[in-house]
Amino acid sequence: MEHCRTGGPPDTAWIMDERDRDAKELASKCGLFFRAIFVPSLAQALEPSRSPAEKQAREDRLRERLARDSIRIDHLVAHRCG
């Protein structure tokens, strides 16, 4: 590959939060994104013996942290050119 560029859609949850200023809603959306992308592999590798209550507690802590320390996450996609 000789050239590659990146691009992609902006973080719509962040853009909506800038308008609405609802930290809990932003944390919920970020948590769902994190859950969809990372939790399956993390759960398989780190938590095979955890109870459903322990797994839910981990997700609750994640949402609390995201509400407190949110950042914008623009989604990057690599495009192969040439």
FIKE-382344 format. One record per residue: x negated, y, z negated of N, C-alpha, C in turn; residue number from 1; residue in one letter. Coordinates in nm, 3 decimals. Layout:
BEGIN
+---------+---------+---------+---------+---------+---------+---------+---------+---------+-----+---------+
|     n_x |     n_y |     n_z |    ca_x |    ca_y |    ca_z |     c_x |     c_y |     c_z | num | residuo |
+---------+---------+---------+---------+---------+---------+---------+---------+---------+-----+---------+
|       X |       Y |       Z |       X |       Y |       Z |       X |       Y |       Z | NUM |       a |
...
+---------+---------+---------+---------+---------+---------+---------+---------+---------+-----+---------+
This chain:
BEGIN
+---------+---------+---------+---------+---------+---------+---------+---------+---------+-----+---------+
|     n_x |     n_y |     n_z |    ca_x |    ca_y |    ca_z |     c_x |     c_y |     c_z | num | residuo |
+---------+---------+---------+---------+---------+---------+---------+---------+---------+-----+---------+
|  -0.084 |  -0.116 |   0.000 |   0.000 |   0.000 |   0.000 |  -0.090 |   0.123 |   0.000 |   1 |       m |
|  -0.063 |   0.214 |   0.089 |  -0.143 |   0.335 |   0.101 |  -0.083 |   0.454 |   0.027 |   2 |       e |
|   0.046 |   0.456 |   0.013 |   0.110 |   0.572 |  -0.047 |   0.236 |   0.528 |  -0.121 |   3 |       h |
|   0.262 |   0.592 |  -0.231 |   0.381 |   0.564 |  -0.310 |   0.431 |   0.694 |  -0.369 |   4 |       c |
|   0.561 |   0.710 |  -0.374 |   0.617 |   0.828 |  -0.440 |   0.723 |   0.781 |  -0.538 |   5 |       r |
|   0.754 |   0.862 |  -0.636 |   0.857 |   0.828 |  -0.733 |   0.967 |   0.931 |  -0.729 |   6 |       t |
|   1.081 |   0.890 |  -0.767 |   1.196 |   0.978 |  -0.774 |   1.310 |   0.902 |  -0.837 |   7 |       g |
|   1.420 |   0.965 |  -0.850 |   1.535 |   0.895 |  -0.906 |   1.630 |   0.991 |  -0.974 |   8 |       g |
|   1.736 |   0.936 |  -1.029 |   1.838 |   1.020 |  -1.090 |   1.792 |   1.075 |  -1.225 |   9 |       p |
|   1.841 |   1.192 |  -1.261 |   1.809 |   1.249 |  -1.393 |   1.885 |   1.175 |  -1.503 |  10 |       p |
|   1.850 |   1.201 |  -1.625 |   1.916 |   1.143 |  -1.742 |   2.049 |   1.213 |  -1.763 |  11 |       d |
|   2.156 |   1.154 |  -1.713 |   2.288 |   1.220 |  -1.721 |   2.337 |   1.231 |  -1.865 |  12 |       t |
|   2.302 |   1.136 |  -1.951 |   2.342 |   1.145 |  -2.091 |   2.281 |   1.270 |  -2.155 |  13 |       a |
|   2.156 |   1.298 |  -2.123 |   2.088 |   1.417 |  -2.178 |   2.152 |   1.545 |  -2.125 |  14 |       w |
|   2.182 |   1.546 |  -1.997 |   2.245 |   1.664 |  -1.936 |   2.381 |   1.689 |  -2.001 |  15 |       i |
|   2.458 |   1.583 |  -2.023 |   2.588 |   1.599 |  -2.089 |   2.571 |   1.647 |  -2.233 |  16 |       m |
|   2.465 |   1.601 |  -2.302 |   2.441 |   1.645 |  -2.439 |   2.404 |   1.792 |  -2.444 |  17 |       d |
|   2.329 |   1.839 |  -2.345 |   2.296 |   1.982 |  -2.342 |   2.423 |   2.066 |  -2.335 |  18 |       e |
|   2.526 |   2.012 |  -2.271 |   2.654 |   2.082 |  -2.260 |   2.737 |   2.064 |  -2.387 |  19 |       r |
|   2.747 |   1.940 |  -2.437 |   2.839 |   1.908 |  -2.546 |   2.779 |   1.916 |  -2.686 |  20 |       d |
|   2.647 |   1.902 |  -2.698 |   2.578 |   1.904 |  -2.828 |   2.638 |   1.802 |  -2.925 |  21 |       r |
|   2.649 |   1.677 |  -2.880 |   2.704 |   1.569 |  -2.962 |   2.596 |   1.462 |  -2.979 |  22 |       d |
|   2.518 |   1.475 |  -3.087 |   2.404 |   1.385 |  -3.109 |   2.447 |   1.240 |  -3.122 |  23 |       a |
|   2.561 |   1.215 |  -3.185 |   2.607 |   1.077 |  -3.201 |   2.642 |   1.015 |  -3.066 |  24 |       k |
|   2.706 |   1.091 |  -2.980 |   2.741 |   1.039 |  -2.848 |   2.615 |   1.013 |  -2.765 |  25 |       e |
|   2.518 |   1.105 |  -2.771 |   2.393 |   1.085 |  -2.700 |   2.321 |   0.960 |  -2.752 |  26 |       l |
|   2.317 |   0.944 |  -2.883 |   2.253 |   0.826 |  -2.941 |   2.322 |   0.698 |  -2.897 |  27 |       a |
|   2.453 |   0.701 |  -2.890 |   2.527 |   0.584 |  -2.846 |   2.491 |   0.548 |  -2.701 |  28 |       s |
|   2.488 |   0.649 |  -2.614 |   2.454 |   0.624 |  -2.474 |   2.310 |   0.576 |  -2.459 |  29 |       k |
|   2.218 |   0.637 |  -2.532 |   2.078 |   0.593 |  -2.526 |   2.064 |   0.452 |  -2.582 |  30 |       c |
|   2.139 |   0.423 |  -2.687 |   2.135 |   0.290 |  -2.746 |   2.184 |   0.184 |  -2.649 |  31 |       g |
|   2.290 |   0.216 |  -2.576 |   2.341 |   0.121 |  -2.476 |   2.239 |   0.098 |  -2.365 |  32 |       l |
|   2.170 |   0.206 |  -2.323 |   2.066 |   0.192 |  -2.221 |   1.954 |   0.103 |  -2.274 |  33 |       f |
|   1.907 |   0.131 |  -2.395 |   1.800 |   0.053 |  -2.456 |   1.842 |  -0.093 |  -2.469 |  34 |       f |
|   1.966 |  -0.113 |  -2.514 |   2.016 |  -0.249 |  -2.533 |   2.019 |  -0.325 |  -2.401 |  35 |       r |
|   2.066 |  -0.262 |  -2.297 |   2.076 |  -0.329 |  -2.168 |   1.939 |  -0.364 |  -2.110 |  36 |       a |
|   1.842 |  -0.274 |  -2.128 |   1.711 |  -0.293 |  -2.067 |   1.618 |  -0.380 |  -2.150 |  37 |       i |
|   1.610 |  -0.355 |  -2.281 |   1.506 |  -0.416 |  -2.362 |   1.550 |  -0.524 |  -2.461 |  38 |       f |
|   1.672 |  -0.516 |  -2.512 |   1.712 |  -0.606 |  -2.619 |   1.710 |  -0.754 |  -2.580 |  39 |       v |
|   1.754 |  -0.792 |  -2.460 |   1.750 |  -0.936 |  -2.431 |   1.612 |  -0.999 |  -2.447 |  40 |       p |
|   1.509 |  -0.935 |  -2.394 |   1.375 |  -0.994 |  -2.406 |   1.321 |  -0.980 |  -2.547 |  41 |       s |
|   1.351 |  -0.868 |  -2.614 |   1.305 |  -0.853 |  -2.753 |   1.373 |  -0.954 |  -2.844 |  42 |       l |
|   1.502 |  -0.972 |  -2.827 |   1.575 |  -1.065 |  -2.912 |   1.526 |  -1.208 |  -2.891 |  43 |       a |
|   1.499 |  -1.243 |  -2.768 |   1.451 |  -1.378 |  -2.740 |   1.313 |  -1.400 |  -2.801 |  44 |       q |
|   1.228 |  -1.300 |  -2.793 |   1.091 |  -1.316 |  -2.842 |   1.078 |  -1.299 |  -2.993 |  45 |       a |
|   1.154 |  -1.206 |  -3.049 |   1.133 |  -1.169 |  -3.189 |   1.239 |  -1.217 |  -3.287 |  46 |       l |
|   1.360 |  -1.243 |  -3.237 |   1.469 |  -1.265 |  -3.331 |   1.552 |  -1.391 |  -3.306 |  47 |       e |
|   1.494 |  -1.501 |  -3.265 |   1.578 |  -1.616 |  -3.235 |   1.653 |  -1.671 |  -3.356 |  48 |       p |
|   1.601 |  -1.649 |  -3.476 |   1.666 |  -1.704 |  -3.595 |   1.743 |  -1.599 |  -3.676 |  49 |       s |
|   1.752 |  -1.477 |  -3.627 |   1.824 |  -1.372 |  -3.701 |   1.974 |  -1.393 |  -3.692 |  50 |       r |
|   2.042 |  -1.356 |  -3.799 |   2.188 |  -1.367 |  -3.802 |   2.250 |  -1.252 |  -3.722 |  51 |       s |
|   2.376 |  -1.268 |  -3.682 |   2.444 |  -1.157 |  -3.613 |   2.445 |  -1.028 |  -3.696 |  52 |       p |
|   2.459 |  -1.039 |  -3.828 |   2.458 |  -0.920 |  -3.914 |   2.322 |  -0.851 |  -3.911 |  53 |       a |
|   2.214 |  -0.928 |  -3.910 |   2.080 |  -0.870 |  -3.902 |   2.058 |  -0.802 |  -3.768 |  54 |       e |
|   2.107 |  -0.862 |  -3.660 |   2.093 |  -0.803 |  -3.527 |   2.174 |  -0.674 |  -3.518 |  55 |       k |
|   2.293 |  -0.672 |  -3.576 |   2.376 |  -0.552 |  -3.574 |   2.310 |  -0.442 |  -3.656 |  56 |       q |
|   2.250 |  -0.477 |  -3.768 |   2.181 |  -0.378 |  -3.851 |   2.066 |  -0.314 |  -3.775 |  57 |       a |
|   1.994 |  -0.395 |  -3.696 |   1.884 |  -0.340 |  -3.614 |   1.938 |  -0.241 |  -3.513 |  58 |       r |
|   2.049 |  -0.275 |  -3.448 |   2.107 |  -0.182 |  -3.350 |   2.159 |  -0.055 |  -3.418 |  59 |       e |
|   2.214 |  -0.069 |  -3.537 |   2.261 |   0.050 |  -3.611 |   2.144 |   0.142 |  -3.645 |  60 |       d |
|   2.031 |   0.084 |  -3.687 |   1.912 |   0.165 |  -3.718 |   1.860 |   0.234 |  -3.592 |  61 |       r |
|   1.865 |   0.164 |  -3.480 |   1.821 |   0.224 |  -3.354 |   1.908 |   0.345 |  -3.320 |  62 |       l |
|   2.040 |   0.331 |  -3.332 |   2.129 |   0.444 |  -3.302 |   2.104 |   0.561 |  -3.396 |  63 |       r |
|   2.081 |   0.533 |  -3.524 |   2.050 |   0.640 |  -3.620 |   1.923 |   0.714 |  -3.580 |  64 |       e |
|   1.822 |   0.640 |  -3.542 |   1.696 |   0.704 |  -3.503 |   1.713 |   0.784 |  -3.374 |  65 |       r |
|   1.787 |   0.728 |  -3.278 |   1.810 |   0.801 |  -3.153 |   1.888 |   0.929 |  -3.178 |  66 |       l |
|   1.981 |   0.929 |  -3.272 |   2.057 |   1.050 |  -3.304 |   1.965 |   1.155 |  -3.365 |  67 |       a |
|   1.865 |   1.110 |  -3.439 |   1.773 |   1.202 |  -3.506 |   1.660 |   1.250 |  -3.415 |  68 |       r |
|   1.612 |   1.162 |  -3.327 |   1.491 |   1.191 |  -3.248 |   1.510 |   1.163 |  -3.100 |  69 |       d |
|   1.615 |   1.215 |  -3.039 |   1.643 |   1.187 |  -2.898 |   1.547 |   1.261 |  -2.806 |  70 |       s |
|   1.519 |   1.199 |  -2.693 |   1.440 |   1.262 |  -2.588 |   1.507 |   1.235 |  -2.454 |  71 |       i |
|   1.477 |   1.317 |  -2.358 |   1.529 |   1.298 |  -2.223 |   1.455 |   1.182 |  -2.156 |  72 |       r |
|   1.529 |   1.095 |  -2.090 |   1.470 |   0.979 |  -2.022 |   1.515 |   0.982 |  -1.876 |  73 |       i |
|   1.434 |   1.043 |  -1.792 |   1.464 |   1.041 |  -1.649 |   1.420 |   0.905 |  -1.594 |  74 |       d |
|   1.500 |   0.849 |  -1.509 |   1.476 |   0.716 |  -1.456 |   1.391 |   0.726 |  -1.329 |  75 |       h |
|   1.276 |   0.665 |  -1.332 |   1.186 |   0.671 |  -1.218 |   1.198 |   0.545 |  -1.134 |  76 |       l |
|   1.198 |   0.565 |  -1.005 |   1.201 |   0.456 |  -0.909 |   1.086 |   0.478 |  -0.813 |  77 |       v |
|   1.005 |   0.374 |  -0.791 |   0.894 |   0.386 |  -0.697 |   0.943 |   0.355 |  -0.557 |  78 |       a |
|   0.899 |   0.436 |  -0.463 |   0.933 |   0.416 |  -0.321 |   0.803 |   0.388 |  -0.247 |  79 |       h |
|   0.798 |   0.274 |  -0.182 |   0.677 |   0.241 |  -0.104 |   0.686 |   0.312 |   0.029 |  80 |       r |
|   0.581 |   0.379 |   0.062 |   0.573 |   0.452 |   0.189 |   0.445 |   0.409 |   0.260 |  81 |       c |
|   0.459 |   0.337 |   0.365 |   0.343 |   0.300 |   0.446 |   0.257 |   0.192 |   0.393 |  82 |       g |
+---------+---------+---------+---------+---------+---------+---------+---------+---------+-----+---------+
